[in-house]
Amino acid sequence: MGRQVLISPYALTGVVKEKRHITLNLTKQQIESSPSLSSDKPVSQQFKLDYHGYHIHATDGELGHIEDFIIDDKTWAIRYLIIDTRNGLPGRKILLTSQWIDHMSWSESKVFMNLPCETIRQAPAYTTEESLPSRDYETSLHQHYNRPIYWAGKSTAKEHVC
């Protein structure tokens, strides 16, 4: 019997209901290398265990690690990665959205972003006392990275920190 793995909803590219077929933008190797799903733990706890500490690599170097996540509780997608930038900015935290990930190396525990270190370092600081980012913070974050806002034309999803 095979094992169950976690697959991001962003990997889904199509569904053929009649054939009960789902297509993903992942290779067989990527699926086989995906984190295991443990039925005795909540998904949010598994994210923490599987990805906590993954190092963030910009186009020109490493700048921190994943400390936590903000999960969209409607889609179960990771909305934001909470990054501890202690490698260059002691104690400072920033957010990156999972949609901006270029690729991941499971074997090296690394997440690669197609952004330069300085751009990420200059991102608006995120304080965990806020629990969830405000819409104003999200807007400034997306403007900083010159990226479109995810909520345009959609209803707002309620989110929570894992």
N, C-alpha and C positions, 0 to 999 in steps of 0.2 A: 504494500500500500504506500502511496506517495505521501509527502508531507504537505501541510497547508502553509502558505506564505502570504505576507502582506503585500498587496499591490496598490499603488497610488491610483485614485480615480482619474488622475490626469493621464495615465497610461492607456485608458480606454479610448479606442478610436471608432468602434462601431458595434452594433448589436443586431443580429438577425434572429428575431423572436421565433419564427417558424422552425428554424433549424436548431434553436437553442445554442447559438454560436456567438461568442464574444471575440472581437479582435482587439489586440493591444499593440502599442508601438514599442514592444520589448522583444528582445531575442529570447530564444529558449534558455540560453546561458544566463541572461539577466534575470529571468524568472526563477531559475534553479538557484541562483545566488541571492535571491531576495530573503529578507529576514523571516524566520519561522514564526508562525502564528501559534501562540500557546493558548489553548482554550480555557486555562484557569486564571488568566490575567486580563484585565481590561486592555483594549487596544491602546489607549493613551499611555498606560504604564509600559507596554511593550515598545512603543516608540521611544520612550525615555531610555529603556535598557538597551535597545538596538542602536540608537543613534547618539546618545549622550556622549559627548567628548569627541565626536567627529571633528576633525580639523577643517577649517575653512581656508581654501586657497583661492586667491584672486589671480588675475593674469600675471602679476609680478611678485607673488610671494604669499606666505601664510600670514594670517592676521588674527586668528582666534579659534574658538571652538564652539560647538553647539552646546548650549546650556539647558535649553528647554524649548517648548513649542507652544504655539497658539493654534488650536484646532478649530475648524469650522464644524460646529456640531450638527449641521444639516447635511453636509456632504462627506464628512469625516476626513476631508482633505486637510493637510497641514497648511494653514494659512500663512504663518510666519515661523521662521527659525529665530529663536532668541540667541544672539551671538555674544559671547564674552570675548571682548577684544583685548584681554589682558596682555597679549603678546606685544602690544604697542601702545595701548591706552589703558593703564591699570584701572580696574574696577568699572570701566565703561561698558555698557551694553547697547547693542543696536539690533534692529530687526532686518531680516532679509526674507523675501517671500520665496517659497519653494518653487514657484514658477520661474524664478530667475536662475535656478541651478542649471549650469551647463552640462555637467555630468558628475557621477559619483564613482569612487573606487571603494568597493566593499572590502577588498583585501587590505587596503591601506588605511581604512577608516577616514577617508577624505572626501570633502564636498568641494567641487570646483565651480567657481562663479566667473562669468565672463565680464568681470568688472575689475578695474585697477584698485589696488590697496587704498590709495589716497581717497578715491571716491567713496569707498566703503567707510573709511575712517572719519570722513566729514559728514556722514549721515546723521540725521537727528538722533540724539541719545534717547534711549528707551529706559524708563524706570519701572521696575517690577512692582513698585507700590501702586501703580496705576491699574494693575491686573490686566485690563484690556486696553489696547490703544484706542484713543478717541478718533473720531472721523477726521478731525483737524490734523492729528498726528499722522494718520494714514495718508491723507492728502499731501502733507509736506514730504513724507517719505517717498511717495511715488513721484512727486515733482522733482525731488533731489536726484533720483535715479533716472528721471526722464522716461518713466514707464507709465502705461495707461492704468487707470484705476480699475480694479476688478468689479466694483459694484455698479458701474455705469449701466443703466438700463435693467438692473436686477433688483430684486428685493433684498434687503439687508439680512444676512444670516447671523444668528446669534452665535457667539464664539466663547470659548473658555480656555484658560491656560491649563495645561496638563499638570 
